[in-house]
Amino acid sequence: MASYSVNQRAVARARRLIDAHQYVLNSDWGESQPSADDENAFLENHSWEEYGEWHLGLTDGANDDTKARYGFVYGDFRRIHRMGLIACQFRAAEYRHKELELAAHHLLQRLDKAQV
């Protein structure tokens, strides 16, 4: 099983998106999450660094500037999705990636507080 570290740049971007109200509260994450074609289209016009900011996890030992380096996508390359964060939290919990689970949890809490 791969091991991951928290991508602090992605956490910072997610916080900025929440603070700017750039989020989707109710979505079908299976339909909303980026497909391989969506990822490729994004990479045609954006850097690997920008691509990485949409992923909460950095795969330990993976080469930079590869899709394998990034995991736990939380948005659609425009907005953060609440269901994307929930998916990240559950998947991280399932595979015992505690730091990622907590990062997703804290972002969910921030998003929920932004609604009050």
N, CA and C atoms as a LAMMPS dump frame, in Angstrom:
ITEM: TIMESTEP
0
ITEM: NUMBER OF ATOMS
348
ITEM: BOX BOUNDS ff ff ff
-5.0000000000000000e+02 5.0000000000000000e+02
-5.0000000000000000e+02 5.0000000000000000e+02
-5.0000000000000000e+02 5.0000000000000000e+02
ITEM: ATOMS id mol type element x y z
1 1 1 N 0.843 -1.176 0
2 1 2 C 0 0 0
3 1 3 C 0.888 1.239 0
4 2 1 N 0.507 2.208 -0.795
5 2 2 C 1.261 3.463 -0.875
6 2 3 C 1.134 4.229 0.438
7 3 1 N 2.142 5.004 0.723
8 3 2 C 2.058 5.903 1.876
9 3 3 C 2.039 7.331 1.353
10 4 1 N 1.402 8.194 2.132
11 4 2 C 1.181 9.573 1.706
12 4 3 C 1.572 10.536 2.81
13 5 1 N 1.929 11.725 2.384
14 5 2 C 2.078 12.838 3.314
15 5 3 C 1.081 13.907 2.897
16 6 1 N 0.754 14.792 3.832
17 6 2 C -0.215 15.841 3.55
18 6 3 C 0.43 16.893 2.654
19 7 1 N -0.279 17.263 1.612
20 7 2 C 0.162 18.297 0.687
21 7 3 C -0.297 19.642 1.257
22 8 1 N 0.596 20.334 1.928
23 8 2 C 0.245 21.587 2.593
24 8 3 C -0.19 22.67 1.603
25 9 1 N 0.345 22.636 0.391
26 9 2 C -0.079 23.604 -0.632
27 9 3 C -1.544 23.367 -0.999
28 10 1 N -1.953 22.119 -1.043
29 10 2 C -3.352 21.795 -1.348
30 10 3 C -4.262 22.225 -0.205
31 11 1 N -3.814 22.024 1.016
32 11 2 C -4.601 22.458 2.177
33 11 3 C -4.779 23.971 2.136
34 12 1 N -3.716 24.694 1.829
35 12 2 C -3.802 26.155 1.754
36 12 3 C -4.752 26.591 0.643
37 13 1 N -4.684 25.932 -0.502
38 13 2 C -5.599 26.276 -1.602
39 13 3 C -7.042 25.991 -1.202
40 14 1 N -7.284 24.865 -0.56
41 14 2 C -8.639 24.52 -0.129
42 14 3 C -9.165 25.563 0.848
43 15 1 N -8.327 26.014 1.759
44 15 2 C -8.752 27.064 2.697
45 15 3 C -9.125 28.343 1.954
46 16 1 N -8.306 28.725 0.976
47 16 2 C -8.604 29.929 0.197
48 16 3 C -9.925 29.779 -0.562
49 17 1 N -10.156 28.624 -1.133
50 17 2 C -11.402 28.385 -1.857
51 17 3 C -12.609 28.475 -0.921
52 18 1 N -12.48 27.897 0.251
53 18 2 C -13.568 27.967 1.226
54 18 3 C -13.824 29.411 1.615
55 19 1 N -12.777 30.125 1.946
56 19 2 C -12.917 31.523 2.371
57 19 3 C -13.513 32.401 1.276
58 20 1 N -13.266 32.039 0.012
59 20 2 C -13.796 32.799 -1.121
60 20 3 C -15.167 32.272 -1.573
61 21 1 N -15.702 31.323 -0.82
62 21 2 C -17.009 30.716 -1.134
63 21 3 C -17.025 30.054 -2.505
64 22 1 N -15.908 29.461 -2.868
65 22 2 C -15.792 28.727 -4.129
66 22 3 C -15.945 27.237 -3.835
67 23 1 N -17.179 26.833 -3.533
68 23 2 C -17.422 25.441 -3.179
69 23 3 C -18.786 24.99 -3.651
70 24 1 N -18.923 23.671 -3.696
71 24 2 C -20.184 23.014 -4.02
72 24 3 C -20.542 22.172 -2.799
73 25 1 N -21.711 22.439 -2.233
74 25 2 C -22.098 21.738 -1.011
75 25 3 C -22.731 20.378 -1.277
76 26 1 N -23.507 20.264 -2.322
77 26 2 C -24.185 19.012 -2.64
78 26 3 C -23.854 18.606 -4.062
79 27 1 N -23.164 17.498 -4.202
80 27 2 C -22.831 17 -5.533
81 27 3 C -22.721 15.489 -5.473
82 28 1 N -22.84 14.885 -6.624
83 28 2 C -22.577 13.457 -6.771
84 28 3 C -21.091 13.358 -7.099
85 29 1 N -20.287 13.03 -6.104
86 29 2 C -18.839 13.063 -6.284
87 29 3 C -18.387 12.096 -7.375
88 30 1 N -19.074 10.992 -7.525
89 30 2 C -18.729 10.053 -8.586
90 30 3 C -18.85 10.672 -9.969
91 31 1 N -19.775 11.611 -10.116
92 31 2 C -19.955 12.32 -11.379
93 31 3 C -19.106 13.584 -11.462
94 32 1 N -18.806 14.186 -10.33
95 32 2 C -18.128 15.483 -10.293
96 32 3 C -16.614 15.398 -10.27
97 33 1 N -16.073 14.32 -9.704
98 33 2 C -14.622 14.26 -9.585
99 33 3 C -13.989 14.191 -10.965
100 34 1 N -12.821 14.791 -11.109
101 34 2 C -12.175 14.846 -12.418
102 34 3 C -11.836 13.458 -12.962
103 35 1 N -12.126 13.27 -14.239
104 35 2 C -11.743 12.042 -14.936
105 35 3 C -10.295 12.189 -15.424
106 36 1 N -9.743 11.126 -15.956
107 36 2 C -8.391 11.196 -16.523
108 36 3 C -8.342 12.229 -17.648
109 37 1 N -9.399 12.303 -18.447
110 37 2 C -9.444 13.306 -19.521
111 37 3 C -9.488 14.716 -18.947
112 38 1 N -10.254 14.919 -17.869
113 38 2 C -10.304 16.227 -17.21
114 38 3 C -8.926 16.61 -16.685
115 39 1 N -8.233 15.65 -16.092
116 39 2 C -6.891 15.912 -15.569
117 39 3 C -5.943 16.308 -16.694
118 40 1 N -6.01 15.558 -17.788
119 40 2 C -5.135 15.856 -18.926
120 40 3 C -5.42 17.235 -19.502
121 41 1 N -6.696 17.579 -19.607
122 41 2 C -7.066 18.91 -20.119
123 41 3 C -6.559 20.002 -19.194
124 42 1 N -6.66 19.785 -17.895
125 42 2 C -6.162 20.765 -16.934
126 42 3 C -4.655 20.938 -17.095
127 43 1 N -3.948 19.825 -17.237
128 43 2 C -2.485 19.879 -17.348
129 43 3 C -2.008 20.52 -18.648
130 44 1 N -2.85 20.56 -19.664
131 44 2 C -2.466 21.222 -20.918
132 44 3 C -2.27 22.721 -20.717
133 45 1 N -2.999 23.297 -19.738
134 45 2 C -2.97 24.746 -19.543
135 45 3 C -2.456 25.175 -18.17
136 46 1 N -2.051 24.222 -17.346
137 46 2 C -1.61 24.533 -15.987
138 46 3 C -0.366 23.726 -15.648
139 47 1 N 0.326 24.173 -14.64
140 47 2 C 1.556 23.508 -14.205
141 47 3 C 1.241 22.302 -13.32
142 48 1 N 2.243 21.466 -13.136
143 48 2 C 2.116 20.346 -12.199
144 48 3 C 1.87 20.869 -10.787
145 49 1 N 2.481 21.998 -10.469
146 49 2 C 2.289 22.593 -9.146
147 49 3 C 0.81 22.939 -8.931
148 50 1 N 0.186 23.543 -9.938
149 50 2 C -1.237 23.878 -9.83
150 50 3 C -2.096 22.608 -9.754
151 51 1 N -1.739 21.612 -10.541
152 51 2 C -2.44 20.332 -10.505
153 51 3 C -2.362 19.727 -9.095
154 52 1 N -1.186 19.765 -8.524
155 52 2 C -0.979 19.195 -7.196
156 52 3 C -1.789 19.873 -6.112
157 53 1 N -2.088 21.152 -6.297
158 53 2 C -2.851 21.882 -5.284
159 53 3 C -4.289 21.409 -5.156
160 54 1 N -4.728 20.534 -6.038
161 54 2 C -6.077 19.962 -5.963
162 54 3 C -6.08 18.579 -5.323
163 55 1 N -4.943 18.173 -4.777
164 55 2 C -4.799 16.839 -4.177
165 55 3 C -4.229 16.959 -2.765
166 56 1 N -4.955 16.428 -1.801
167 56 2 C -4.517 16.532 -0.404
168 56 3 C -3.315 15.657 -0.082
169 57 1 N -3.07 14.633 -0.886
170 57 2 C -1.989 13.707 -0.584
171 57 3 C -0.853 13.756 -1.583
172 58 1 N 0.355 13.605 -1.062
173 58 2 C 1.552 13.433 -1.875
174 58 3 C 2.033 12.002 -1.665
175 59 1 N 2.126 11.25 -2.741
176 59 2 C 2.556 9.864 -2.652
177 59 3 C 4.042 9.822 -2.353
178 60 1 N 4.386 9.22 -1.229
179 60 2 C 5.791 9.125 -0.832
180 60 3 C 6.556 8.27 -1.84
181 61 1 N 7.679 8.794 -2.306
182 61 2 C 8.544 8.063 -3.221
183 61 3 C 8.196 8.194 -4.691
184 62 1 N 7.062 8.793 -5.019
185 62 2 C 6.689 8.965 -6.425
186 62 3 C 7.439 10.157 -7.015
187 63 1 N 7.693 10.086 -8.299
188 63 2 C 8.401 11.164 -8.988
189 63 3 C 7.529 12.4 -9.089
190 64 1 N 8.153 13.565 -8.934
191 64 2 C 7.451 14.824 -9.162
192 64 3 C 7.004 14.891 -10.617
193 65 1 N 6.049 15.744 -10.877
194 65 2 C 5.536 15.968 -12.227
195 65 3 C 4.978 14.695 -12.869
196 66 1 N 4.333 13.878 -12.047
197 66 2 C 3.604 12.705 -12.523
198 66 3 C 2.281 12.631 -11.767
199 67 1 N 1.283 12.06 -12.384
200 67 2 C -0.002 11.892 -11.71
201 67 3 C 0.136 10.984 -10.49
202 68 1 N 1.066 10.047 -10.553
203 68 2 C 1.261 9.123 -9.429
204 68 3 C 1.697 9.85 -8.16
205 69 1 N 2.239 11.026 -8.292
206 69 2 C 2.714 11.798 -7.138
207 69 3 C 1.562 12.307 -6.275
208 70 1 N 0.379 12.455 -6.885
209 70 2 C -0.731 13.13 -6.205
210 70 3 C -1.909 12.19 -5.987
211 71 1 N -2.527 12.309 -4.829
212 71 2 C -3.705 11.511 -4.506
213 71 3 C -4.686 12.315 -3.683
214 72 1 N -5.879 11.813 -3.581
215 72 2 C -6.928 12.41 -2.765
216 72 3 C -7.379 13.766 -3.312
217 73 1 N -7.895 13.739 -4.538
218 73 2 C -8.43 14.95 -5.169
219 73 3 C -9.689 15.379 -4.417
220 74 1 N -9.866 16.677 -4.25
221 74 2 C -10.992 17.183 -3.453
222 74 3 C -11.893 18.149 -4.219
223 75 1 N -11.569 18.458 -5.457
224 75 2 C -12.365 19.417 -6.212
225 75 3 C -12.345 19.111 -7.691
226 76 1 N -13.014 19.962 -8.448
227 76 2 C -13.17 19.751 -9.892
228 76 3 C -12.277 20.671 -10.724
229 77 1 N -11.227 21.196 -10.138
230 77 2 C -10.282 22.131 -10.754
231 77 3 C -10.865 23.536 -10.898
232 78 1 N -12.029 23.763 -10.316
233 78 2 C -12.608 25.103 -10.248
234 78 3 C -13.072 25.411 -8.83
235 79 1 N -13.709 24.417 -8.217
236 79 2 C -14.276 24.609 -6.882
237 79 3 C -14.015 23.389 -6.017
238 80 1 N -14.015 23.623 -4.73
239 80 2 C -13.911 22.532 -3.779
240 80 3 C -15.307 21.903 -3.645
241 81 1 N -15.359 20.603 -3.483
242 81 2 C -16.624 19.89 -3.304
243 81 3 C -16.657 19.286 -1.905
244 82 1 N -17.727 19.559 -1.194
245 82 2 C -17.886 18.983 0.139
246 82 3 C -17.804 17.456 0.061
247 83 1 N -18.465 16.883 -0.937
248 83 2 C -18.429 15.425 -1.076
249 83 3 C -17.024 14.932 -1.443
250 84 1 N -16.241 15.749 -2.105
251 84 2 C -14.853 15.391 -2.383
252 84 3 C -14.04 15.308 -1.107
253 85 1 N -14.264 16.26 -0.199
254 85 2 C -13.571 16.218 1.096
255 85 3 C -14.015 15.01 1.907
256 86 1 N -15.311 14.721 1.872
257 86 2 C -15.81 13.549 2.6
258 86 3 C -15.193 12.276 2.03
259 87 1 N -15.117 12.184 0.708
260 87 2 C -14.495 11.019 0.078
261 87 3 C -13.032 10.892 0.496
262 88 1 N -12.317 12.014 0.546
263 88 2 C -10.914 11.999 0.984
264 88 3 C -10.809 11.499 2.421
265 89 1 N -11.68 12.006 3.28
266 89 2 C -11.634 11.626 4.689
267 89 3 C -11.907 10.129 4.862
268 90 1 N -12.942 9.624 4.212
269 90 2 C -13.287 8.214 4.353
270 90 3 C -12.217 7.306 3.758
271 91 1 N -11.707 7.669 2.596
272 91 2 C -10.673 6.842 1.973
273 91 3 C -9.401 6.835 2.822
274 92 1 N -9.04 7.999 3.351
275 92 2 C -7.863 8.067 4.218
276 92 3 C -8.071 7.235 5.478
277 93 1 N -9.269 7.301 6.045
278 93 2 C -9.565 6.51 7.248
279 93 3 C -9.524 5.02 6.924
280 94 1 N -10.073 4.651 5.782
281 94 2 C -10.117 3.237 5.388
282 94 3 C -8.722 2.634 5.306
283 95 1 N -7.781 3.407 4.778
284 95 2 C -6.418 2.901 4.594
285 95 3 C -5.445 3.386 5.67
286 96 1 N -5.992 3.963 6.726
287 96 2 C -5.223 4.385 7.899
288 96 3 C -4.138 5.419 7.593
289 97 1 N -4.508 6.39 6.782
290 97 2 C -3.639 7.535 6.516
291 97 3 C -4.138 8.659 7.428
292 98 1 N -3.763 8.578 8.689
293 98 2 C -4.345 9.43 9.72
294 98 3 C -4.155 10.922 9.445
295 99 1 N -2.971 11.339 8.997
296 99 2 C -2.726 12.756 8.767
297 99 3 C -3.634 13.302 7.668
298 100 1 N -3.836 12.519 6.614
299 100 2 C -4.739 12.935 5.54
300 100 3 C -6.182 12.966 6.014
301 101 1 N -6.551 11.981 6.8
302 101 2 C -7.904 11.953 7.363
303 101 3 C -8.173 13.219 8.172
304 102 1 N -7.221 13.593 9.005
305 102 2 C -7.386 14.783 9.843
306 102 3 C -7.388 16.062 9.009
307 103 1 N -6.553 16.132 7.984
308 103 2 C -6.54 17.316 7.118
309 103 3 C -7.899 17.495 6.449
310 104 1 N -8.465 16.416 5.921
311 104 2 C -9.783 16.491 5.29
312 104 3 C -10.847 16.863 6.32
313 105 1 N -10.742 16.298 7.51
314 105 2 C -11.705 16.605 8.578
315 105 3 C -11.68 18.094 8.925
316 106 1 N -10.492 18.645 9.087
317 106 2 C -10.37 20.066 9.442
318 106 3 C -10.927 20.964 8.327
319 107 1 N -10.696 20.58 7.086
320 107 2 C -11.253 21.354 5.98
321 107 3 C -12.776 21.264 5.95
322 108 1 N -13.317 20.089 6.245
323 108 2 C -14.777 19.95 6.328
324 108 3 C -15.351 20.836 7.419
325 109 1 N -14.69 20.877 8.545
326 109 2 C -15.151 21.724 9.642
327 109 3 C -15.128 23.197 9.224
328 110 1 N -14.079 23.596 8.543
329 110 2 C -13.966 24.988 8.066
330 110 3 C -15.092 25.289 7.063
331 111 1 N -15.352 24.368 6.167
332 111 2 C -16.406 24.55 5.182
333 111 3 C -17.777 24.642 5.856
334 112 1 N -18.022 23.767 6.809
335 112 2 C -19.311 23.791 7.499
336 112 3 C -19.501 25.081 8.291
337 113 1 N -18.44 25.595 8.876
338 113 2 C -18.539 26.861 9.612
339 113 3 C -18.769 28.036 8.671
340 114 1 N -18.28 27.939 7.45
341 114 2 C -18.479 29.012 6.472
342 114 3 C -19.943 29.134 6.083
343 115 1 N -20.732 28.123 6.354
344 115 2 C -22.158 28.118 5.993
345 115 3 C -23.022 28.804 7.039
346 116 1 N -22.498 29.021 8.218
347 116 2 C -23.317 29.576 9.307
348 116 3 C -23.523 31.061 9.129
